[in-house]
């Protein structure tokens, strides 16, 4: 590979990020934080749903980071519109809202991350990197809220107790061997449980499974 080809590949490897928030100071802070990362590139920003949709027609975007509160509509509406028109764009919601029911509603729309504005700058970078690598990212506080006091629902009864144990370890990125050691069962049994979990939830990959699990209170 010649030098020009190498440089071209490096440039194309950058994740192109678009930011939506109606607070100019916050936007400036986000741009400053993310622009220091060599493999990330801010390609645009907007302060409303309509402005975002207009600009997305003009730009190549890999990741949209959006607030929930916007002047002309809410972030959930923006998520739905972007997912419908640009299904390849990944989305992180950055919000001050920590209500469990709202987070669950947004997760059901297939967003790739949810973090709170009170979270650290590093949490934001961690979220972007996780999503860049095809993972779903929820901040520590969001994870805690979603997992607290959730039991007895129809969705939770979808899986057996053992399958839910396996699912929690899958979410923690345990290997089959690690799960087997943790639960004192064989790797073959772990693999059987994994297949049953994917079948019951109607998912066919890890990202889809984690999204389904959080949206339905399974972990």
N, C-alpha and C positions, 0 to 999 in steps of 0.2 A: 504494500500500500504506500503510495507517495504521500508527501507531507500535506499537500492540498486536500487530498481525500481524507486524511486523518483529521485535519482541522474541520472539515465539513461535517464529519461524523460527530466530533466533539460538540460543535455548535448545535446540531440537530438533537443531541441528547438532552439539551436543557428542557426542563419542564416549563411550559408557558402558562403563566398565571394571570388571571383577571380578578380584580378586587371590586366588590360592591358594598358601599357603606355611605351614608349621607353625612358623616362627620369627617370633615377635611383633615382634622388633626389626627384622628385615628387612622385614616387612609395613609397619611404621611408616615405614621409610625410603622404601619404594616409594610409599606414599600421599603422603608429603611431596614427593617429586620430581615426581610426576605431577599433583598438585593445583595446582601453580604454573602449569600450562599452561591457558590460558583455554578452549580447545576440548575439554578432556578432563574427565571427571567420574568419580570413583570411586564406584560404586554399592553395593559390598559386598566382603567378604573372608571367607575360610574357611581352616581349617587342615588339612582332609582332603578326600579324594575324595567321601565320602558327604555331608559338610556342604555341599560345593560343589554337588553335584547337587540337594540339598534346596533350597538358596537360589536356584538358577537357575530353579526353578519359580515363584518369587515376584517375580523382577526382570526387567526388560528390559535385556539385556546385548549389547553390540556386540563386545567383545573380552575374552577370558579370558587372563590372564597367570598361568601356573602353574609351580611347581617340578616337578622330576622325582621327587625323593625326598619321599614323603608317608607318614604313619604307617600308614594302612589299606590302601594300594595304591600303585602307581606312577603317575607322570604320564602314561605311555603309555596305561594303562588309562583314565584320566580323559579323555584326548584322544579315544580311540575312542568312549567313551560320549557325550561332548558332541557329537562330530561326527554320531553316529547320531541323537541326539534333537534337537539344535539345529544343523543344518547351516549356518545363517546366521551363527552366532557364529564370529568369527575367533579364532585361538589363537596366542599366543607362548609358547614354553617358555623359561623363565629357569632355568638349571641350572649346577651346578658341574661336571657331567660333560662332558668333551671327547673322549670316545672316538668315533672315526669311525663304527664300526659302529652304535652307539647313536643317534647323530645321524641317520644314514641311515634307520634303522628308524622314527624319529619323523617324519622328513620324508615317508616313504612314506604316513603316515596323513593327510597333507594339511594339516599345520600351516602357519601363515603367517609364522612367524619363530622363530629359535633364537638366543639370546644367552647368554653366560656370565656367571656372577655376578661374575667378576673384571673384566668390562668396565666402562667408565665410565658414569656417570649419563647423559651425553650420548648414549651408544650406545643406552641404553634408550629415551630420548625419540625418537631417530632411528628406532628399530625401530617404535615405536608410530605415528609419523607415516607411515612407509612403508606399514605395514599399513592405516592409515586411508585411504590413497590407492590401495588395491588391489594393492599390491606385496608380494612375498615378501622378507623381510629376514633375512639371516644376518650375524652380526658378522664383523669382519675375520679374527679368529682361526679361527672356524668355517669361513669361506670357504677360508682357507689350508689347513686340515687336509683338507677335502674334495677340494681340487684337487691335493694333493701325492701323487705316486707312483701315480696311478690310470691304468693302461693295460692293454690286452690283454683286457678282459672282453668277454663277448658283448654286453652292453648298449652298450658303447662302439662296437662294430663296426656298430651299427645305422645310424650316420651315416658318410658319407665324411669324409675329412680336411677338405675344403673346407667341408662342412656344419657340422662342429664348430667351425671357425674363425668361421663366420657366427654360430653359436649363442653362442659366447663374447662376440661383439660385441653380440648382441641382449641378453645378460644385463647388459652395460655400458650399455645404453640408447642405443646408436648408432642414428642414422637410416640409411635405405637409402643416402643419398648419402654419409654418412660411412664406411659399410662399403665402398662402392664405391671411395672414395678410398684407404682403408686397404689394400685387397686388390688394387687396380689392375684392377678389373673394372667392368662396366657396372651401372647401377642395375637394369636389366631382369634381368640375371643374378642379382643379389642377391635380387630378388623371387622368381625361380624357385627359388632355394635355400631361401628362407623357406617357400614353399609346400610343398616337399618335406620340410622339417624337421617342419612341423606334421602333414603326412600320415603320415610314418613314426612319429612319436611318439604319434599318435592324440589330439593336443590341438587345441583350437580357439581358445585365447586365450593371451596372454602369461603370465599368472599360472600357468595350467596347465602351459605349456611349461617355465617355470623350475622349478616344483616337480618335474616329471618329470625334468628334466635333472640336478638335484642328487640326487634319489633314485636315479638310475641311473648316476651318475658320468660324465655326458656333458660336464660342464665342471668 
